[in-house]
Amino acid sequence: MILTPLKTIEMHRQTGLWGQVTLDALFRKTAAAHPDRLALVDADAASGGLRDTPRRLTYAEADREIARLAAFFAAVGLKQDNVVGLQSANTVDAVISLLAALRAGLVVAPLPLHWRQKNVIEALTRAGAKALIAGESFGGRSIGMEARDTAAELFALRFVFGLGDEVEDGLMELEQILADLPDDMEPAPVRRDPNAADHVATLTWTRSTSGEPLPIARSHNQWIAAGLMPYLELSLPPAPVFVQPYALTGMAGLGAGFVPWLLSGGTLHLHHPASLRRLAAHADAVKADMVLCPGSLAPALERRIDTAECRIVPVWHAHSAAATPHQTNRDVVDLHVADEFAMVARRREGSALPRPFASGRIGSPSSAAKGPALLEIDIDTESVPNTLKVRGAMVPDAAWPACKVRVPTDKAGFVDTLLPLRQNESGITAFGIPGMTAPGVGSLPSLDALYAAYPGILEAAAFVVEDDLVGARLYAALVPQKGLLFDVEGFFAYLEAEHAGLAEIPLRVMPVARLPRSETGKVDRAALAARAGMSRAEVA
């Protein structure tokens, strides 16, 4: 399915930024040229791996699995442009499933790991999904069991597949399916038309202004343009080694990890985020050339990594804390993520802080006077604070047909991200204002009153737990009346009865005796985040 207007396609093709190569074609090119090169590696036990025996696949081995699984998807009746949901932690199986679905011409809808069943059902409904692939248990949750329950409520789902060693009853076990497939199975039909790279590859997720899940459709060409930004800025060696701690669910995991891996033909080591100590040890063990991490944790990660050649990519989201000065002799490329619409990669060049950048055309690498302009930035000066508008080769600009919520685009073709800008006299320093907003929510104080209106609650506070690796999480701290036993299920039922948007429903609630406050009497939301056990100090 091609959603980008023909005029836009021709414009990007004339600049040379768009071509005819799909994401799967990038993989197949490396598999043909370097079949014995190591392609994908699961995390081992020391790095928090989920399998007793981590998987290690060469490009040839991975290509055979991808081809067989793609053929299976086609054989069971999944047709080109059908949507397949994917909710999984970082595993080799998840990457194989993603590439197999793309090879079969399907549209993959990666789902954030922290989404509950209600979020998943609404998102898959909006996407018109026909199948769901569920990963292994992760973080104390059985994703497979939740997927099975989702299928029971969402009748449009024709298939629910399971990944890993222990697949829940009722799910089709993909590993066993691969083992049982005949060797002479008919391969999946591949798009042969010259516009294959213009077709939609994925649906990633943001929130509409009303808090509803908004699918962002991005084509193969748009993903390749997005991945080129960090790939060119990093100046990676041939066949680089990547350590990937971000789930394959958005701009950071896909655009800054998965796509640069495909572009480089290197080795992708999957990592499960638990601590900086483990992340640094993993990077050292595999002699990584590049590792992603949350921006605020980059100084602590650098102190722990011994591999001098390892490039650190601090990732800055709208909810990320402001950067603190930190001198470094290491190669650091800051990645500023503008929700699911765009990202900017900039080398620090010895600076103690991320390098500001101006509005206008953003080329890569930034050191080249005539580098390809992958993004164009405009500023909405009529809003207070000013907000970010983007257009260009990496920016999705069309709504998914099954969802009636449109992508907000002005007459000049700029997408309004609604993200406030942090600026100084040198330019833009960051997207978004931390601590004041959660994804899809106007303001956290606006939720305090909603939560506090539940019977038996004296006061309440909404707060965001910063977890860049799997997404910012909305929590609620509630102070029950003295002697009252708090009813958690009743609280969530109350929110649904009040028609709270998905973005307004907290992932977890935390009963407290009182709310911590600053000297001025304001709720100390940072203290609540620390109390929830997810402060930056604890992660580090």
C-alpha positions in Angstrom: 0.0 0.0 0.0 1.4 3.4 -1.0 0.1 6.3 0.9 2.7 9.0 0.0 1.4 11.3 -2.8 3.1 10.7 -6.2 4.3 14.3 -6.3 6.2 13.8 -3.0 7.6 10.5 -4.2 9.0 12.1 -7.4 10.5 15.0 -5.4 12.5 12.6 -3.1 13.5 10.4 -6.0 14.9 13.4 -7.9 17.1 14.3 -4.9 18.4 10.7 -4.7 17.1 10.3 -1.2 14.5 7.7 -2.2 15.1 4.7 -4.3 13.7 1.2 -5.0 15.4 -0.7 -2.2 13.3 -2.2 0.6 14.4 -3.0 4.1 14.3 -6.7 3.3 16.4 -6.0 0.1 19.1 -4.4 2.3 19.2 -7.6 4.4 19.2 -9.9 1.3 22.1 -7.9 -0.3 24.3 -8.6 2.8 23.2 -12.2 3.0 24.2 -12.7 -0.6 27.6 -10.9 -0.3 28.6 -12.2 3.2 26.6 -15.3 4.0 28.9 -16.4 6.8 29.0 -13.1 8.6 27.4 -13.1 12.0 24.1 -11.2 11.7 22.0 -11.6 14.9 22.9 -12.6 18.5 20.6 -13.0 21.5 21.7 -11.6 24.9 23.4 -14.2 27.1 22.6 -14.8 30.8 25.1 -12.1 31.9 23.3 -9.6 29.8 19.8 -10.6 30.9 19.0 -12.9 28.1 15.6 -14.7 28.1 16.8 -18.0 26.6 18.8 -20.7 28.3 20.7 -21.0 25.0 21.1 -17.7 23.2 20.6 -17.8 19.5 23.4 -16.8 17.1 22.6 -16.7 13.4 24.8 -15.9 10.4 23.3 -13.9 7.5 22.7 -17.2 5.6 21.1 -18.9 8.5 18.9 -15.9 9.2 17.9 -15.5 5.6 16.7 -19.2 5.4 14.5 -18.7 8.5 13.1 -15.4 7.1 12.3 -17.0 3.8 10.6 -20.0 5.4 8.6 -17.9 7.8 7.6 -15.5 5.0 6.4 -18.4 3.0 4.4 -19.7 5.9 2.7 -16.3 6.4 1.7 -16.3 2.8 0.6 -20.0 2.9 -1.9 -19.5 5.8 -3.6 -16.7 3.9 -2.0 -13.5 5.1 -2.0 -11.2 2.1 0.2 -8.3 1.2 -0.6 -5.1 3.2 -2.3 -7.1 6.0 -1.3 -5.7 9.3 0.6 -8.0 11.8 1.0 -6.8 15.4 4.4 -7.6 17.1 4.9 -7.3 20.9 8.2 -8.7 22.0 11.3 -7.9 23.9 14.6 -7.8 22.0 15.3 -11.3 20.7 16.6 -12.9 17.5 13.2 -14.4 17.0 11.5 -11.0 17.1 13.9 -9.6 14.4 13.4 -12.7 12.2 9.6 -12.3 12.5 9.8 -8.6 11.6 11.9 -9.2 8.5 9.8 -12.3 7.5 6.6 -10.2 7.7 8.2 -7.5 5.5 9.4 -10.1 3.0 5.9 -11.3 2.7 4.7 -7.8 2.0 2.9 -7.4 5.3 2.7 -4.2 7.4 4.2 -4.7 10.8 2.7 -2.8 13.8 5.3 -3.1 16.7 3.6 -2.5 20.0 5.3 -0.9 23.0 6.2 -3.4 25.7 4.6 -1.5 28.5 1.1 -1.5 26.8 -1.6 -3.3 28.7 -4.2 -5.5 27.0 -6.6 -2.6 26.6 -4.0 -0.5 24.8 -3.2 -3.4 22.5 -6.8 -4.1 21.6 -7.6 -0.5 20.7 -4.4 -0.1 18.7 -4.9 -3.4 16.7 -8.5 -2.4 16.1 -7.4 1.0 14.7 -4.8 -0.7 12.5 -7.2 -3.4 11.2 -4.7 -6.1 12.2 -5.2 -9.7 11.0 -2.5 -11.3 13.2 -0.5 -10.8 16.4 3.0 -12.1 17.2 3.7 -12.3 21.0 7.2 -12.6 22.5 8.4 -14.3 25.6 7.6 -13.4 29.2 9.3 -10.2 30.1 9.5 -8.1 33.2 7.2 -10.4 35.2 4.5 -10.3 32.5 3.4 -13.1 30.2 3.0 -11.4 26.9 1.8 -14.6 25.3 -1.0 -15.0 27.8 -2.1 -11.4 27.3 -2.0 -12.0 23.5 -4.3 -15.0 23.9 -6.8 -12.9 25.9 -6.6 -10.2 23.3 -7.5 -12.6 20.6 -10.5 -13.8 22.6 -11.9 -10.2 22.6 -10.7 -9.1 19.1 -12.4 -11.4 16.6 -10.7 -9.7 13.6 -7.5 -11.4 14.6 -7.1 -14.5 12.5 -3.8 -15.7 13.9 -1.9 -15.4 17.2 1.7 -16.6 17.1 4.1 -17.1 20.0 7.9 -16.7 20.1 10.4 -18.4 22.4 11.0 -21.6 24.3 7.8 -21.6 26.3 4.7 -20.6 24.3 1.4 -20.3 26.0 -1.4 -22.8 25.1 -3.6 -21.5 22.4 -0.8 -19.7 20.5 0.8 -21.0 17.3 4.5 -21.7 18.1 6.6 -20.2 15.4 9.8 -22.0 16.3 8.0 -25.4 15.9 6.3 -24.3 12.7 9.7 -23.4 11.2 11.0 -26.8 12.2 8.1 -28.6 10.6 7.9 -26.7 7.3 8.9 -28.7 4.2 12.1 -27.7 2.4 10.4 -27.3 -0.9 7.7 -24.9 0.3 6.6 -22.3 -2.2 8.4 -19.0 -1.4 6.3 -15.9 -0.4 5.5 -13.6 -3.4 7.8 -10.6 -3.3 6.8 -7.2 -4.7 8.6 -6.8 -8.0 7.3 -3.4 -9.1 9.7 -0.4 -9.0 7.6 1.2 -6.3 8.2 -1.5 -3.7 10.1 0.8 -1.4 7.3 3.3 -1.4 4.9 0.8 0.2 4.1 1.1 3.9 6.5 -1.1 6.0 5.4 -0.4 9.6 2.9 1.3 11.8 4.4 2.8 14.9 2.4 4.6 17.6 1.9 8.0 19.1 -1.2 9.6 20.7 -3.7 12.0 19.2 -4.5 15.2 21.1 -7.5 13.3 22.6 -5.3 10.5 23.9 -6.2 7.9 21.3 -3.5 5.7 19.8 -2.5 7.2 16.4 -0.8 4.8 13.9 2.1 6.4 12.1 2.5 4.7 8.7 6.1 4.8 7.4 7.3 3.4 4.1 10.6 1.5 3.5 12.0 4.7 1.9 11.0 6.8 4.9 12.7 4.3 7.3 15.9 4.2 5.2 16.0 8.0 5.2 15.5 8.1 9.0 18.2 5.5 9.5 20.7 7.3 7.3 20.8 10.2 9.7 22.5 8.4 12.6 24.3 6.0 10.2 26.1 8.8 8.3 26.7 10.9 11.4 28.4 8.0 13.3 31.0 7.2 10.6 30.9 3.5 11.4 33.6 1.1 10.3 32.8 -1.7 7.9 30.5 -4.5 9.3 30.1 -2.7 12.6 28.9 -4.3 15.8 25.7 -2.8 17.4 24.4 -3.3 20.9 20.6 -2.7 20.8 18.9 -2.1 24.2 15.8 -0.4 22.7 12.8 -2.5 21.7 12.0 -2.5 18.0 8.9 -0.3 18.5 9.8 3.3 17.4 12.3 5.8 16.1 15.0 4.9 18.6 14.8 1.1 18.3 14.0 0.9 14.6 15.4 4.1 13.2 18.6 4.3 15.2 19.3 0.6 15.7 17.6 -1.7 13.3 17.9 0.3 10.1 21.5 1.4 10.5 22.3 -2.3 11.1 20.6 -3.2 7.8 22.4 -0.3 6.0 25.8 -1.4 7.3 25.5 -5.1 7.0 27.0 -5.5 10.5 26.1 -7.6 13.6 23.2 -6.8 15.8 23.5 -7.9 19.5 20.1 -7.7 21.2 20.1 -6.4 24.8 17.5 -6.5 27.6 17.7 -3.3 29.6 18.2 -3.9 33.3 21.2 -1.8 34.4 24.0 0.3 33.0 26.5 -2.1 34.4 25.1 -4.9 32.3 24.8 -2.7 29.2 28.5 -1.6 29.5 29.6 -5.2 30.1 27.7 -6.4 27.1 29.2 -3.6 24.9 32.7 -4.5 26.1 32.2 -8.3 25.7 31.3 -8.0 22.0 33.7 -5.0 21.3 30.7 -2.9 20.2 31.2 -0.1 17.7 27.9 1.6 18.8 25.6 1.4 21.7 22.4 3.4 22.3 21.3 4.6 25.8 19.0 7.2 27.4 20.5 10.6 27.1 20.7 11.3 30.9 22.5 8.0 31.5 25.3 8.6 28.9 27.9 10.0 31.3 27.4 7.1 33.7 27.6 4.6 30.8 30.8 6.1 29.5 32.5 5.6 32.8 31.6 1.9 32.7 32.6 1.1 29.1 36.3 0.2 28.5 36.2 -0.3 24.7 37.7 3.0 23.5 36.3 2.7 20.0 32.7 2.3 21.1 30.5 5.2 20.0 27.8 6.2 22.5 24.5 7.5 21.2 22.5 9.3 23.9 18.8 9.2 23.0 16.8 12.3 24.0 13.0 12.1 24.0 10.4 14.7 25.0 10.3 13.4 28.5 14.1 13.1 29.0 15.7 15.2 31.7 17.8 18.2 30.6 21.4 17.3 29.7 24.1 18.1 32.3 27.6 19.3 31.2 29.9 16.4 30.6 33.3 16.5 28.9 34.2 13.5 26.9 37.0 12.3 24.6 34.8 9.5 23.2 32.9 9.7 20.0 29.4 10.8 21.0 26.4 11.4 18.7 23.3 12.8 20.3 20.0 11.6 18.9 17.0 13.9 19.4 13.7 12.0 18.8 10.6 13.9 17.8 8.0 11.4 18.8 7.4 9.1 15.8 7.8 11.8 13.2 11.5 12.5 12.9 14.9 12.6 14.6 18.1 14.6 14.5 21.6 13.1 15.0 24.5 15.4 15.8 28.1 14.7 16.8 29.2 16.5 19.9 32.8 17.2 18.8 34.1 17.4 22.3 31.4 19.7 23.6 30.2 19.2 27.2 26.5 19.4 26.0 24.5 18.2 23.0 25.2 20.6 20.1 22.3 23.0 19.3 21.0 23.0 15.8 19.1 25.6 13.8 15.8 25.3 12.0 15.8 24.7 8.2 17.3 21.9 6.3 19.1 19.2 8.3 21.9 17.3 6.4 23.9 14.3 7.4 26.7 14.0 8.2 26.7 17.5 9.8 30.4 17.9 9.0 29.7 17.8 5.2 28.7 21.1 3.6 26.6 19.3 1.1 25.3 16.3 3.0 21.9 14.9 2.0 19.1 17.0 3.6 17.1 14.2 5.3 14.9 16.6 7.3 13.6 20.1 7.3 12.5 21.9 10.5 10.1 24.8 11.0 9.1 26.4 14.2 5.5 27.4 15.1 6.1 30.7 16.7 2.4 31.4 17.4 2.3 28.8 20.1 3.8 29.3 23.6 6.2 27.8 24.0 7.2 27.4 20.3 6.5 24.0 18.8 8.3 21.8 16.3 7.1 21.2 12.7 8.9 18.8 10.3 8.9 17.6 6.7 11.3 15.7 4.5 12.4 12.3 3.3 12.0 10.6 6.8 8.7 12.2 7.8 5.5 10.2 7.4 2.8 12.4 6.0 -0.3 10.3 5.5 -2.9 8.7 7.7 -3.5 4.9 7.9 -6.7 4.2 6.0 -8.2 2.0 8.8 -7.8 4.9 11.2 -9.8 8.1 10.8 -7.4 10.2 12.8 -5.3 12.2 10.4 -1.6 13.3 10.6 -1.7 17.1 11.4 -0.1 18.7 8.3 -0.1 22.3 7.2 -0.4 23.8 3.7 3.4 23.7 3.2 3.5 20.0 4.0 5.0 20.4 7.5 3.8 17.9 10.1 3.0 19.7 13.4 4.4 17.4 16.1 3.0 19.6 18.9 6.3 19.1 20.7 7.4 22.3 22.6 11.0 23.3 21.9 13.8 24.0 24.3 16.0 26.8 22.7 18.8 29.1 23.5 20.7 31.8 21.6 22.6 29.1 19.7 19.5 27.2 18.4 17.3 24.3 19.3 18.7 22.2 22.2 15.9 19.6 22.7 12.4 18.6 21.8 9.8 18.7 24.6 9.8 19.9 28.2 10.4 17.1 30.8 8.3 16.7 33.9 5.3 18.6 32.6 3.7 16.3 30.1 3.3 12.7 29.4 2.7 11.2 25.9 -0.7 12.2 24.7 -1.6 14.1 27.9 -2.0 17.9 28.1 -0.5 18.2 31.6 0.1 16.0 34.6 -1.7 18.4 37.0 -4.8 18.0 34.9 -4.8 14.3 35.8 -4.4 14.9 39.5 -8.0 16.1 39.9 -9.3 13.1 37.8 -7.5 10.6 40.0 -8.4 12.4 43.3 -12.1 12.4 42.4 -12.3 8.6 42.9 -14.3 8.0 46.2 -12.1 7.5 49.2 -9.0 9.3 47.8 -7.8 12.4 49.7 -5.3 13.5 47.0 -3.5 12.2 44.0 -0.7 12.9 41.7 0.2 11.7 38.2 3.9 11.3 37.4 6.1 9.9 34.6 8.7 7.3 35.2 11.5 7.9 32.8 12.4 4.7 31.0 13.6 5.5 27.5 14.4 1.9 26.8 10.8 0.7 26.8 8.9 4.0 26.9 7.9 6.7 29.4 5.4 5.3 31.8 2.5 7.1 33.5 2.0 6.3 37.2 -0.5 7.5 39.8 0.3 8.1 43.5 -2.9 8.0 45.5 -3.5 8.9 49.2 -6.4 6.9 50.5 -8.6 8.1 53.4 -7.4 6.9 56.8 -8.4 3.3 57.5 -9.6 2.7 53.9 -8.4 -0.3 51.9 -7.7 1.0 48.4 -9.6 -0.8 45.6 -7.2 -1.0 42.6 -9.7 -2.7 40.2 -12.4 -0.2 41.2 -10.1 2.7 40.4 -9.4 1.5 36.9 -13.1 0.8 36.4 -13.8 4.3 37.5 -11.4 5.7 34.9 -13.0 3.7 32.2 -16.5 4.9 33.3 -15.2 8.5 33.1 -14.1 7.8 29.5 -10.4 8.5 30.3 -8.2 8.2 27.2 -5.7 5.5 27.0 -2.9 8.0 27.6 -4.6 9.1 30.8 -4.8 5.6 32.4 -1.7 4.9 34.5 0.3 1.8 34.0 0.4 1.3 37.8 -1.0 3.0 40.9 1.0 3.5 44.1 -0.9 4.1 47.4 1.1 6.5 49.6 0.5 7.9 53.1 1.2 11.5 51.8 2.4 13.2 48.6 6.0 14.6 48.8 6.1 18.3 48.2 8.7 20.9 47.5 9.3 24.0 49.6 6.8 25.9 47.5 4.1 23.3 48.2 4.2 21.8 44.7 4.0 18.0 44.3 7.5 16.6 43.9 6.9 14.2 41.0 10.7 13.4 40.7 10.6 12.1 44.3 7.6 9.9 43.4 9.4 8.5 40.3 12.4 7.7 42.6 10.0 6.0 45.1 8.6 3.9 42.3 12.0 2.3 42.0 12.9 3.6 38.6 15.1 6.7 39.3 18.1 7.3 37.1 20.4 6.7 40.1 19.0 3.2 40.6 19.2 2.3 36.9 22.8 3.5 36.8 
